[in-house]
Amino acid sequence: MDLVTEKREYTGDYPDKTLYIPGPTEVREDVIDEMAQPMFGHRMDRMTDLYTTVVEDTKEFLGTDNEVIVLTASGTEFWEASTLNLVDENILVPTCGSFSERHANVAERLGKNVDRLEYEWGEAIKPEDIRAHLDSTDKHYDVVTCVMNESSTGVRNPIEEIGDVLKEYPDTYFVVDAVSALGGDYVDIDEHDIDVIFASTQKAFAMPPGLAVCVVSDAAYERELEKDEASWYGGFQRSLDYYDRKGQTHSTPAIPVMLAYRKQMKHMLDEGHEARSERHREMAEYTREWAMEHFDVFPEDGYESQTVSCIENTADIDVAATIEAVSEEYDYVFSNGYGSALGEKTFRIGHMGEHDVESIRALTDAIEDVAGL
């Protein structure tokens, strides 16, 4: 294995590239500018104004009565935290790609008993399979998880229907990884009894990396209170009780990114949750139609992602060379397939955040030009 063992000096002298990868994505200039404000203390009243604005605006945008936590972390933090906070022993993890499999790996690393409900990559998780599994076992699961948007394969799993199934199992909590979907794909969190759903700001929220957003139900909060052990940094009780008392985060946050969050959330509120989702749907439909003209789409029919298209390379183009040429000639960056299994068999286009159909068309035109399609 080749290792990077020597310093490679960051010069700042790099060409600007428009990002069409599955995150980070493009960020508005006025949102970036917010990060250049003078620094202030994280226990000052100004921080209370900032953090309460961030939290309450997020609740309003998502249309939820559940509690919201925004921590300095990647969304990965809430894989760990939700497992520690809610699982005593058994957790059911349906897997259909790299990130759902990684969720299972995290739970195993934390010492939990993990049962997988395995699907081929490209297939979607089915609610009826989860019901059948729960009905056929004497084992009690503290948690069932689901990745909303499996960005390794471009699959959008039916979390709403899965949530409706789990309403029938009130002692089992439903945890959703929506890292690459929330903010770009509408979901009614409260209606479908999702106990925990989390995301990262650098995806469909179109903010800089550095913050994780988690929505927590009252039931999940109460469940943690019953446990002898829970996450310290990502503890629901610790985070939410501190917010109730102080209107701040329990530990020092990335203040500049919080300032960017505040600005971007105002833009998101202006657009609205459903309208933002509709714009993402239009981008996804355009990308799939284009893909079907020249290639094929990798996900199971009817379960395609609204934020990331995984395109099957049926035209047998040189994916790596095409990505490099598009980057060099157009300053556009899209992504290869995920991992060694899909690296040249697929490629991925992230149509999320502040992109629209016209900006996605600019990329597909560039791919056509470079690949001679």
C-alpha positions as CSV (number, residue, x, y, z in Angstrom):
1,M,0.0,0.0,0.0
2,D,1.3,3.5,-0.9
3,L,1.5,5.7,2.1
4,V,1.6,9.5,2.2
5,T,4.4,10.0,4.7
6,E,5.8,13.3,3.7
7,K,4.3,16.8,4.1
8,R,2.6,18.2,1.0
9,E,2.5,21.9,1.5
10,Y,-0.9,23.5,1.0
11,T,-0.3,26.5,-1.3
12,G,-3.8,27.8,-1.9
13,D,-2.9,28.1,-5.6
14,Y,-5.5,25.7,-7.0
15,P,-8.1,26.2,-9.7
16,D,-11.7,26.5,-8.6
17,K,-13.7,23.4,-9.4
18,T,-17.5,23.1,-9.5
19,L,-18.5,20.2,-7.3
20,Y,-20.9,17.5,-8.6
21,I,-19.7,14.9,-6.1
22,P,-21.9,13.3,-3.4
23,G,-20.6,16.0,-1.0
24,P,-19.2,18.3,-0.2
25,T,-21.2,20.4,-2.6
26,E,-21.3,24.0,-3.8
27,V,-21.8,26.7,-1.2
28,R,-23.2,30.2,-1.8
29,E,-20.7,33.0,-1.6
30,D,-22.7,34.9,1.1
31,V,-22.7,31.7,3.2
32,I,-18.9,31.4,2.8
33,D,-18.5,35.0,3.7
34,E,-20.3,34.5,7.0
35,M,-17.3,32.4,8.2
36,A,-15.0,35.5,8.1
37,Q,-16.7,37.3,11.0
38,P,-14.6,38.2,14.1
39,M,-14.4,35.4,16.6
40,F,-16.4,35.5,19.8
41,G,-16.8,33.3,22.9
42,H,-18.9,30.2,22.8
43,R,-20.4,31.1,26.2
44,M,-21.4,34.6,25.3
45,D,-24.9,35.8,24.7
46,R,-24.1,36.1,21.1
47,M,-23.6,32.4,20.9
48,T,-27.0,31.8,22.5
49,D,-28.5,34.0,19.8
50,L,-26.7,32.1,17.1
51,Y,-27.3,28.6,18.3
52,T,-31.0,29.0,19.2
53,T,-31.5,30.5,15.8
54,V,-29.8,27.6,14.1
55,V,-31.8,25.0,16.1
56,E,-35.2,26.6,15.9
57,D,-34.9,27.4,12.2
58,T,-34.0,23.8,11.5
59,K,-37.1,22.6,13.3
60,E,-39.2,25.1,11.3
61,F,-37.6,24.0,8.0
62,L,-38.0,20.3,8.7
63,G,-41.5,20.8,10.0
64,T,-40.8,18.7,13.1
65,D,-41.9,19.0,16.8
66,N,-39.0,16.8,17.8
67,E,-35.8,18.1,19.3
68,V,-32.8,19.1,17.1
69,I,-29.1,18.8,18.0
70,V,-26.4,20.5,15.9
71,L,-22.9,19.4,16.9
72,T,-19.4,20.0,15.5
73,A,-18.9,16.6,13.9
74,S,-19.6,14.6,10.8
75,G,-22.8,12.7,10.6
76,T,-20.8,9.7,11.6
77,E,-21.0,10.9,15.2
78,F,-24.6,9.9,15.3
79,W,-24.0,6.4,14.1
80,E,-22.1,5.9,17.3
81,A,-24.2,8.1,19.5
82,S,-27.6,6.6,18.5
83,T,-26.2,3.1,19.0
84,L,-24.8,3.9,22.4
85,N,-27.9,5.9,23.5
86,L,-30.5,3.4,22.4
87,V,-29.1,-0.1,22.1
88,D,-28.6,-2.4,25.1
89,E,-28.0,-5.6,23.2
90,N,-29.6,-6.3,19.8
91,I,-29.8,-4.1,16.7
92,L,-31.2,-5.0,13.2
93,V,-29.3,-3.3,10.4
94,P,-30.6,-3.8,6.8
95,T,-27.6,-3.5,4.4
96,C,-27.8,-2.6,0.7
97,G,-24.5,-0.7,0.1
98,S,-21.3,0.6,1.7
99,F,-22.8,3.0,4.2
100,S,-25.5,0.8,5.6
101,E,-22.8,-1.9,6.0
102,R,-20.6,0.6,7.8
103,H,-23.5,1.3,10.2
104,A,-23.5,-2.4,11.1
105,N,-19.7,-2.3,11.5
106,V,-19.9,0.6,13.9
107,A,-22.5,-1.2,16.0
108,E,-20.3,-4.3,16.1
109,R,-17.3,-2.2,17.1
110,L,-19.4,-0.9,20.0
111,G,-20.0,-4.4,21.2
112,K,-23.7,-4.7,20.2
113,N,-25.3,-7.9,18.7
114,V,-25.9,-7.0,15.1
115,D,-28.2,-8.9,12.8
116,R,-28.0,-7.9,9.1
117,L,-30.9,-8.1,6.7
118,E,-28.8,-8.2,3.5
119,Y,-29.6,-7.0,0.0
120,E,-27.6,-7.0,-3.1
121,W,-25.9,-3.6,-3.8
122,G,-28.4,-1.6,-6.0
123,E,-31.4,-3.2,-4.3
124,A,-33.6,-1.3,-1.9
125,I,-34.7,-2.3,1.6
126,K,-38.3,-3.5,1.7
127,P,-40.7,-2.8,4.6
128,E,-42.4,-6.1,4.3
129,D,-39.0,-7.9,4.8
130,I,-38.4,-6.0,8.0
131,R,-41.9,-7.0,9.3
132,A,-41.4,-10.6,8.3
133,H,-38.0,-10.7,10.1
134,L,-39.4,-9.1,13.3
135,D,-42.4,-11.5,13.2
136,S,-40.3,-14.6,12.7
137,T,-37.9,-14.1,15.6
138,D,-38.2,-14.3,19.4
139,K,-35.3,-11.8,19.6
140,H,-36.1,-8.3,20.8
141,Y,-34.4,-5.5,18.8
142,D,-33.8,-2.2,20.6
143,V,-33.2,-0.5,17.3
144,V,-33.8,-1.0,13.6
145,T,-31.7,1.2,11.3
146,C,-32.0,2.3,7.7
147,V,-30.0,4.5,5.5
148,M,-32.3,6.8,3.6
149,N,-30.0,7.5,0.8
150,E,-27.4,4.9,0.0
151,S,-25.0,7.1,-1.9
152,S,-22.7,4.3,-2.8
153,T,-25.4,2.8,-5.1
154,G,-27.8,5.7,-5.6
155,V,-30.6,3.9,-3.8
156,R,-33.3,5.8,-1.9
157,N,-34.8,3.5,0.6
158,P,-38.5,3.8,1.6
159,I,-38.0,5.0,5.2
160,E,-41.5,6.3,5.4
161,E,-43.0,2.9,4.9
162,I,-40.5,1.3,7.1
163,G,-41.3,3.8,9.8
164,D,-45.0,2.9,9.5
165,V,-44.2,-0.8,9.9
166,L,-42.1,0.0,13.1
167,K,-45.1,1.8,14.6
168,E,-46.4,-1.7,15.3
169,Y,-43.3,-2.4,17.5
170,P,-43.3,0.4,20.0
171,D,-40.4,-0.9,22.0
172,T,-38.1,-0.8,19.0
173,Y,-36.6,2.5,18.0
174,F,-36.2,3.6,14.4
175,V,-32.8,5.3,13.5
176,V,-32.3,6.8,10.0
177,D,-29.0,7.8,8.4
178,A,-30.1,10.7,6.1
179,V,-26.6,12.1,5.8
180,S,-26.8,12.6,2.0
181,A,-30.5,13.3,1.6
182,L,-32.0,15.4,4.4
183,G,-32.6,19.0,3.1
184,G,-32.9,17.8,-0.5
185,D,-35.5,15.0,-0.2
186,Y,-38.7,15.7,1.8
187,V,-39.5,13.4,4.7
188,D,-42.2,13.9,7.3
189,I,-40.2,12.9,10.3
190,D,-43.0,13.0,12.9
191,E,-45.7,11.4,10.8
192,H,-43.6,8.3,10.3
193,D,-42.4,7.9,13.9
194,I,-38.7,8.3,13.1
195,D,-37.0,8.4,16.5
196,V,-33.6,9.5,15.3
197,I,-32.6,11.0,11.9
198,F,-29.3,12.7,11.2
199,A,-27.4,14.4,8.4
200,S,-24.2,16.2,7.6
201,T,-24.3,19.9,6.5
202,Q,-22.0,19.5,3.5
203,K,-24.5,17.4,1.6
204,A,-28.0,18.6,0.6
205,F,-27.9,21.4,3.2
206,A,-25.2,23.0,0.9
207,M,-23.1,24.3,3.8
208,P,-19.4,23.8,4.6
209,P,-18.4,20.5,6.3
210,G,-18.1,20.4,10.0
211,L,-21.6,20.1,11.5
212,A,-23.9,17.1,12.1
213,V,-27.6,17.6,12.5
214,C,-29.8,15.2,14.5
215,V,-33.5,15.1,15.1
216,V,-34.5,13.2,18.3
217,S,-38.0,12.1,19.3
218,D,-39.2,12.3,22.9
219,A,-39.3,8.5,23.1
220,A,-35.6,8.3,22.1
221,Y,-34.7,10.9,24.7
222,E,-36.6,9.0,27.4
223,R,-35.0,5.7,26.3
224,E,-31.6,7.2,26.9
225,L,-32.6,8.3,30.4
226,E,-33.3,4.6,31.2
227,K,-29.8,3.4,30.2
228,D,-26.8,3.2,32.5
229,E,-24.5,3.9,29.6
230,A,-24.8,6.4,26.7
231,S,-22.6,8.6,24.5
232,W,-20.9,11.5,26.2
233,Y,-20.3,13.8,23.3
234,G,-23.4,12.8,21.3
235,G,-25.7,12.1,24.3
236,F,-29.3,13.2,23.7
237,Q,-29.8,14.1,27.4
238,R,-26.5,16.0,27.7
239,S,-27.1,18.0,24.4
240,L,-30.8,18.7,24.9
241,D,-30.7,19.5,28.6
242,Y,-27.8,22.0,28.0
243,Y,-29.8,23.6,25.2
244,D,-32.8,23.9,27.5
245,R,-30.7,25.5,30.2
246,K,-28.3,27.6,28.3
247,G,-29.3,27.7,24.6
248,Q,-25.9,26.6,23.6
249,T,-23.9,23.5,22.8
250,H,-22.3,21.6,25.7
251,S,-18.8,21.7,24.1
252,T,-17.0,24.3,22.0
253,P,-18.6,24.4,18.6
254,A,-17.1,25.4,15.2
255,I,-18.5,28.9,15.5
256,P,-17.6,30.0,11.9
257,V,-19.5,27.0,10.4
258,M,-22.4,27.8,12.8
259,L,-22.5,31.3,11.3
260,A,-22.6,29.8,7.8
261,Y,-25.3,27.5,8.9
262,R,-27.5,30.4,10.2
263,K,-27.2,32.2,6.8
264,Q,-27.9,29.1,4.7
265,M,-30.8,28.0,6.8
266,K,-32.5,31.4,6.1
267,H,-32.1,30.6,2.3
268,M,-33.6,27.2,2.9
269,L,-36.5,28.6,4.8
270,D,-37.2,31.1,2.0
271,E,-37.3,28.2,-0.5
272,G,-39.2,25.8,1.8
273,H,-38.8,22.1,2.5
274,E,-41.2,20.8,-0.1
275,A,-40.1,23.3,-2.9
276,R,-36.4,22.4,-2.2
277,S,-37.3,18.7,-2.5
278,E,-39.1,19.3,-5.8
279,R,-36.1,21.1,-7.2
280,H,-34.0,18.1,-6.3
281,R,-36.5,15.7,-7.8
282,E,-36.3,17.6,-11.1
283,M,-32.5,17.4,-11.1
284,A,-32.7,13.6,-10.4
285,E,-35.2,13.0,-13.2
286,Y,-33.2,15.0,-15.7
287,T,-30.0,13.0,-14.7
288,R,-31.7,9.7,-15.0
289,E,-33.2,10.5,-18.4
290,W,-29.8,11.6,-19.6
291,A,-28.2,8.4,-18.2
292,M,-30.8,6.2,-19.9
293,E,-29.9,7.8,-23.3
294,H,-26.2,6.9,-23.0
295,F,-25.8,4.3,-20.1
296,D,-28.1,2.8,-17.6
297,V,-29.0,3.5,-14.0
298,F,-27.6,1.2,-11.3
299,P,-30.4,1.3,-8.6
300,E,-33.4,-0.8,-8.6
301,D,-36.3,0.7,-10.6
302,G,-38.5,3.0,-8.5
303,Y,-35.9,3.4,-5.7
304,E,-33.6,6.0,-7.2
305,S,-32.0,8.6,-5.1
306,Q,-33.1,12.2,-5.3
307,T,-29.7,13.6,-4.5
308,V,-27.1,11.2,-6.0
309,S,-27.4,9.3,-9.3
310,C,-25.3,6.2,-9.6
311,I,-25.0,5.5,-13.3
312,E,-24.1,2.1,-14.7
313,N,-21.2,2.3,-17.2
314,T,-22.8,0.2,-20.0
315,A,-21.1,2.3,-22.6
316,D,-17.8,1.1,-21.2
317,I,-16.2,4.6,-21.1
318,D,-12.9,5.0,-19.1
319,V,-14.5,6.5,-16.0
320,A,-11.2,7.6,-14.4
321,A,-10.0,9.3,-17.5
322,T,-13.3,10.9,-18.2
323,I,-13.4,12.4,-14.7
324,E,-9.9,13.7,-15.1
325,A,-10.6,15.2,-18.5
326,V,-13.8,16.9,-17.4
327,S,-12.0,18.3,-14.5
328,E,-9.1,19.6,-16.6
329,E,-11.1,21.0,-19.5
330,Y,-14.3,22.2,-17.7
331,D,-13.3,22.5,-14.0
332,Y,-16.3,20.3,-13.1
333,V,-15.8,17.4,-10.7
334,F,-18.0,14.3,-10.5
335,S,-17.3,11.0,-8.9
336,N,-16.4,7.4,-9.8
337,G,-18.2,4.4,-8.5
338,Y,-17.8,3.6,-4.8
339,G,-15.0,1.2,-4.0
340,S,-13.2,-1.4,-6.0
341,A,-16.4,-3.3,-6.9
342,L,-18.1,-0.3,-8.6
343,G,-15.1,2.0,-9.4
344,E,-15.3,1.6,-13.2
345,K,-18.6,-0.1,-13.4
346,T,-20.5,3.0,-12.3
347,F,-20.0,6.7,-11.8
348,R,-21.9,9.1,-9.6
349,I,-23.3,12.6,-10.1
350,G,-24.3,14.6,-7.0
351,H,-27.3,16.8,-7.8
352,M,-27.8,18.3,-4.4
353,G,-27.7,21.6,-2.6
354,E,-27.8,24.7,-4.7
355,H,-27.6,23.0,-8.1
356,D,-30.4,23.2,-10.6
357,V,-31.3,21.4,-13.8
358,E,-29.3,23.9,-15.9
359,S,-26.1,23.4,-13.9
360,I,-26.5,19.7,-14.0
361,R,-27.0,19.9,-17.8
362,A,-23.7,21.8,-18.0
363,L,-22.0,18.8,-16.5
364,T,-23.7,16.2,-18.6
365,D,-22.8,18.2,-21.8
366,A,-19.2,18.2,-20.7
367,I,-19.3,14.4,-20.1
368,E,-20.8,13.9,-23.6
369,D,-18.1,16.1,-25.1
370,V,-15.1,14.4,-23.3
371,A,-16.4,10.8,-23.7
372,G,-17.6,11.3,-27.3
373,L,-21.1,10.3,-26.6
